[in-house]
Amino acid sequence: MAVQIADVRKKSACDKKGIGPGDTLLSINGNEIDDVLDYRFFTGDEKLKIEYRDQKGRVRKCHVRNDGDIDNIGLIFDTYLMDRQRSCRNKCVFCFIDQLPKGLRPSLYFKDDDSRLSFLFGNYVTLTNLSEHDVERIIRYHISPVNASVHTMNPELRVKMMKNPHAGESLALLKRFSDAGISINAQLVLCPGLNDGDELTFSLEKLAELESVASIAAVPVGLTKYREGLYPLRCYEPAEAAAVIDLIDGFNARLAEQGREKLAYPSDEFFLLSGRPIPPYDYYGDFPQLENGVGAFALTSHDFYERLSEEAGDGEKRLLSVATGAAAAPLIREIAAAFTGKFPGTVIDVFEIKNEFFGERVTVAGLITGGDLIRALKGKLRPGTVLLLPSVMLKSREEPIFLDDVSVEDVKNALGVKVEVTDCGGDALFDAFSRKQLS
């Protein structure tokens, strides 16, 4: 195969050799290039022999030096993957995308299950989409870690939950990756009565047998109000969520008796559902599953209070409003109160936004729509306040739009206030609270 070059950075190594947009990359150091994995792996050498086909169909060769920065090679492709993104072949009973209403932007309905995105961005993949060629490349290139959506180690149950006849047999890939020394981060989306209880114990114990499994995250199923015609699932009740926590803690205690380190973690949401306090900072070790919502609250709190203890207070006048989901609202109120105690000139109003769009059982800030935000805050903000929005509410900083395509500019115009987007970590929140010229 070959990959077409979309553009070449000016004054880059390849630009100086005459490679241009529209040319086709064939090989690097004699190795065919099919996609981003090949490209990243084979551009690791200091000296690169590049074979390409120009727009006139002539095959050419050139030599460039690699200084360690892949951008300086200069080749730009249409997508990160250098070909089409692979979609999911499963029909998981808990799939969140199946619970989306109609009318959202088309990209939200794409079900990603691409191992290359796991390598590039840490996405979780089910392993059901991997060909033997893909598996051999992962082992050959030693792509690590592999982030795997496992859900259960029971092959028959995995087939039932993922509605894919190959879902059970693909679990064997975990053993192959482990034997090759490739680190594995495993994710278990837990559904009450399906893969928790004894099934969860079985999955944890089977994963613990694989030497290279580095961490396991247990996350409760997320359910919207749009489930008509879907598999009958329900949310966790407090006692059930507490039982999951106790089961995982018991599993880790048995590992400790064997001289092994903690391996499995309940997500923050299990603690919120159970009504139990978020564990202390040291419960989470090196925070290996932060992107799965494991330890995010503890880390945010730790970093915020550390900054608060280091900084001197002042009497600067600040008027701020913070919008967040129901899950994070108690923590944000707590740290806002601590901040205003040391910075008495600051007023911080914290608004918990109920999720009317997806249903009130959806409590994370990242799933709040612009429409819900505007409805919740209309007429409630103090004049002159600066509204702080967590960046997770938006598609990206480059495209500051909510899930319903409402933009930050729309929010500004509707509410008549200045809006500032902030990251969610403790340091970022402290910086946003303490900035002097927000209004």
Protein Blocks (a to p, Z undefined) as FASTA:
>chain_A
ZZddfbdcehiaklmnopaehiacfbgghiacfblmlmmmmmmpmbdcdddddfkopacd
dddddehiaklnopacfbfnopacdddfbdcfklmklmpcehiafklmpccddfklmmmn
opacehlmpcfklmmmmmmnopacddddfkpacfklmmmmnopaklmmmmmmmmmmmmno
pacdddddddehilgmjllmmmmmmmmmpmklmbdcdddddddfblghiacdddddfklm
mmmmmmmmmmmmmmmmnopacfbdcdfklmmmnopacddfklnonopalmnopoklmmmm
mmmmmmmmmpccdfbdcdddddddfklmmmmmmmmmmmmmmmmmbccdddddddfknopk
lmbfklccfklmmmmmgopacehiacdddfklpmblklccdfkopafklmmmmnopacdd
ddfbfklmmmmmmpmblZZ
